Amino acid sequence: MVRAALTPTRRIGQGPSPIAAYVPAATVVGATLLAALPIVSTSGWYPDFGYLVFISWRLLRADPWPAWWAAPLGFVNDLFTGYPIGFSIALWSATMLALDLIDRRTMWRDYWVEWVLGAVLIAIDEWLQWRVAKLLDAAPPFARMVPALVISICLFPVIAWIISRVDARRLGR
Amino acid sequence: MATARPGWSRRAQYGLFFSFLAVIAGIIVGLILLALSLVAPSAFANVRGAALDVTGPIAGALHEVTATTSGVVTGAGNYWDAASQNAQLKRQNKAMLQRMVEARAIFQENLQLKATLQLREHERATIATGRIVGSSFNSPRRFAILSIGSGDGVRVGMPVRSADGLVGRIIDTGALASRVLLVSDRANIVPARLMRNGIPVIAQGRGDGTIDVRPLEVGRNPFKRGDIIITSGTGGLYPPLVPIGRVVKLDDDGAVALPVADPSTTSFAIVEAPFEPAAVAAESTATAPPGTP
């Protein structure tokens, strides 16, 4: 939620940055590119950074990017993280649609509701990854996915906080 | 997407409607691509290779930095308790020298025996040597990124090993980098045997950095803690006598092993030609290997 609006601290002459419309998508691509870091993980407990940043933006704002951008952003994520091509395209587009439907239903939102929503979305992401791996006969027992899931859910508030800071900065607040 | 009710503006209503259509189209396109990449894994080889070429060099450059930093830290640790370490190393060195002489003698004897049997030797063709610069870190699959690609002669399906042991096999190649299916991935099944007594076993990754080993013949559990598992060369892809893992835990009909070549500390990886290319080719035309995305 954006509480910044309640305390006007804007100075004269300060406004949204000229690239404000592209900042959200750029941060998602940046998070996806974390896959290029020289981290060699043998357990796979790192979170899906691209998706975390993606849902953080979407939960913070209804329109961080035009809805159809979800597909190309997902495509970039698939390419760099090594998921089967099409996985993130479908999941991220479906996330946009699902959150739009949820937005019509919810009466109010606060930090806890957002965390629960984020946790559910992360759980769906991890479960689908496991399901797709199972289709390829490459899935470990689901119990071994749980640590990764818990780590991602615990990390979500941190990512959401960083994104809210980035949002305030790009709008010149 | 915009708010639920955009007001009376026709234009805003249409905009909302079309953005819904676009998202649904996105889902459908995604599902079709996903189905395609599950059914025909090689369909996106080119795009995947191009993406590897973008990230591979970045990861390679950053790898130098992290390797240097961690090298400084562990290097400092080596000076701790140096005197007793030195004495211990001297003792080990002496013991190793004796073993080496024995091994040389065995090697000579082996050569003579092979000459009398007129065994045909396979030459181990090293295609290229590179660094492991990254990995998949957030999925049930275990991949690593290697800093060499098709420009160095690397092709899909080639086995990858390090000085310590088996690392995996190539599944994607770009011009500058390639992706390795690690031995700890669930889809990587390696025909192997126990080094202690030569009992044939099957090694399959567990997806969490360890390997499952099962004996081919059901019955008594042949494993002991500390056993070394080596490749058997059956199937023709992996060369024989390459260490795969060390048994750390026994379970009811098999054991869990840790890979000998830990990809997170392996500095150099060697890509070799398939051990018996003819056998591999015959097999891959019959059935595509499962588990390659």
Chai-1 contact restraints between the chains, C-beta under 6 A:
chainA,res_idxA,chainB,res_idxB,connection_type,confidence,min_distance_angstrom,max_distance_angstrom,comment,restraint_id
A,A36,B,T55,contact,1.0,0.0,6.0,A-B,restraint_1
A,A36,B,I58,contact,1.0,0.0,6.0,A-B,restraint_2
A,A36,B,A59,contact,1.0,0.0,6.0,A-B,restraint_3
A,P38,B,A59,contact,1.0,0.0,6.0,A-B,restraint_4
A,P38,B,L62,contact,1.0,0.0,6.0,A-B,restraint_5
A,P38,B,H63,contact,1.0,0.0,6.0,A-B,restraint_6
A,P38,B,T66,contact,1.0,0.0,6.0,A-B,restraint_7
A,P38,B,V133,contact,1.0,0.0,6.0,A-B,restraint_8
A,P38,B,G134,contact,1.0,0.0,6.0,A-B,restraint_9
A,I39,B,F137,contact,1.0,0.0,6.0,A-B,restraint_10
A,V40,B,S135,contact,1.0,0.0,6.0,A-B,restraint_11
A,V40,B,P263,contact,1.0,0.0,6.0,A-B,restraint_12
A,V40,B,S264,contact,1.0,0.0,6.0,A-B,restraint_13
A,S41,B,S135,contact,1.0,0.0,6.0,A-B,restraint_14
A,S41,B,F137,contact,1.0,0.0,6.0,A-B,restraint_15
A,T42,B,G209,contact,1.0,0.0,6.0,A-B,restraint_16
A,S43,B,D208,contact,1.0,0.0,6.0,A-B,restraint_17
A,S43,B,G209,contact,1.0,0.0,6.0,A-B,restraint_18
A,Y46,B,F137,contact,1.0,0.0,6.0,A-B,restraint_19
A,Y46,B,N138,contact,1.0,0.0,6.0,A-B,restraint_20
A,P47,B,N138,contact,1.0,0.0,6.0,A-B,restraint_21
A,D48,B,N138,contact,1.0,0.0,6.0,A-B,restraint_22
A,A67,B,M1,contact,1.0,0.0,6.0,A-B,restraint_23
A,A67,B,S19,contact,1.0,0.0,6.0,A-B,restraint_24
A,A67,B,A22,contact,1.0,0.0,6.0,A-B,restraint_25
A,A67,B,V23,contact,1.0,0.0,6.0,A-B,restraint_26
A,W68,B,A22,contact,1.0,0.0,6.0,A-B,restraint_27
A,A70,B,G26,contact,1.0,0.0,6.0,A-B,restraint_28
A,A71,B,G26,contact,1.0,0.0,6.0,A-B,restraint_29
A,L79,B,A51,contact,1.0,0.0,6.0,A-B,restraint_30
A,F80,B,A51,contact,1.0,0.0,6.0,A-B,restraint_31
A,F80,B,T55,contact,1.0,0.0,6.0,A-B,restraint_32
A,G82,B,S136,contact,1.0,0.0,6.0,A-B,restraint_33
A,G82,B,F143,contact,1.0,0.0,6.0,A-B,restraint_34
A,P84,B,L34,contact,1.0,0.0,6.0,A-B,restraint_35
A,P84,B,S37,contact,1.0,0.0,6.0,A-B,restraint_36
A,P84,B,P293,contact,1.0,0.0,6.0,A-B,restraint_37
A,I85,B,L33,contact,1.0,0.0,6.0,A-B,restraint_38
A,I85,B,S37,contact,1.0,0.0,6.0,A-B,restraint_39
A,I85,B,F44,contact,1.0,0.0,6.0,A-B,restraint_40
A,G86,B,G30,contact,1.0,0.0,6.0,A-B,restraint_41
A,G86,B,L33,contact,1.0,0.0,6.0,A-B,restraint_42
A,G86,B,L34,contact,1.0,0.0,6.0,A-B,restraint_43
A,G86,B,S37,contact,1.0,0.0,6.0,A-B,restraint_44
A,F87,B,L34,contact,1.0,0.0,6.0,A-B,restraint_45
A,I89,B,G30,contact,1.0,0.0,6.0,A-B,restraint_46
A,A90,B,I27,contact,1.0,0.0,6.0,A-B,restraint_47
A,A90,B,G30,contact,1.0,0.0,6.0,A-B,restraint_48
A,A90,B,L31,contact,1.0,0.0,6.0,A-B,restraint_49
A,A90,B,L34,contact,1.0,0.0,6.0,A-B,restraint_50
A,S93,B,V23,contact,1.0,0.0,6.0,A-B,restraint_51
A,S93,B,G26,contact,1.0,0.0,6.0,A-B,restraint_52
A,S93,B,I27,contact,1.0,0.0,6.0,A-B,restraint_53
A,S93,B,G30,contact,1.0,0.0,6.0,A-B,restraint_54
A,A94,B,I27,contact,1.0,0.0,6.0,A-B,restraint_55
A,M96,B,V23,contact,1.0,0.0,6.0,A-B,restraint_56
A,L97,B,V23,contact,1.0,0.0,6.0,A-B,restraint_57
A,D100,B,M1,contact,1.0,0.0,6.0,A-B,restraint_58
A,R104,B,A4,contact,1.0,0.0,6.0,A-B,restraint_59
A,Q129,B,S139,contact,1.0,0.0,6.0,A-B,restraint_60
A,W130,B,P140,contact,1.0,0.0,6.0,A-B,restraint_61
A,A133,B,P140,contact,1.0,0.0,6.0,A-B,restraint_62
A,A133,B,R141,contact,1.0,0.0,6.0,A-B,restraint_63
A,L135,B,L38,contact,1.0,0.0,6.0,A-B,restraint_64
A,L136,B,G291,contact,1.0,0.0,6.0,A-B,restraint_65
A,D137,B,P290,contact,1.0,0.0,6.0,A-B,restraint_66
A,D137,B,G291,contact,1.0,0.0,6.0,A-B,restraint_67
A,A138,B,R186,contact,1.0,0.0,6.0,A-B,restraint_68
A,A138,B,A187,contact,1.0,0.0,6.0,A-B,restraint_69
A,A138,B,G291,contact,1.0,0.0,6.0,A-B,restraint_70
A,A139,B,P140,contact,1.0,0.0,6.0,A-B,restraint_71
A,P140,B,P140,contact,1.0,0.0,6.0,A-B,restraint_72
A,P140,B,R186,contact,1.0,0.0,6.0,A-B,restraint_73
A,P140,B,R206,contact,1.0,0.0,6.0,A-B,restraint_74
A,P140,B,G207,contact,1.0,0.0,6.0,A-B,restraint_75
A,R144,B,D208,contact,1.0,0.0,6.0,A-B,restraint_76
